[in-house]
Amino acid sequence: MAKQTTTRRRGRSNAAPFLDLLEQMEDLTATIELEWPEEVRADVSRRLSRLARAVRHAVETSQRL
């Protein structure tokens, strides 16, 4: 029989540095002058926002369990 593995729950403290980095990246894409087409900049910003939202949601959900 296969041994079942258990996963440790990680709290907000472990996710905080990653979330802070995502926020900094979002701010940078909004403020610095990148020589990218506007649609590429918008796509990057949208993807970073989605990633940050997904990580925040995962952290909140794991704390409720």
Secondary structure, DSSP 8 states (H G I E B T S, - for coil): -----------HHHHHHHHHHHHHHHHHHHHS---S-HHHHHHHHHHHHHHHHHHHHHHHHHHH-
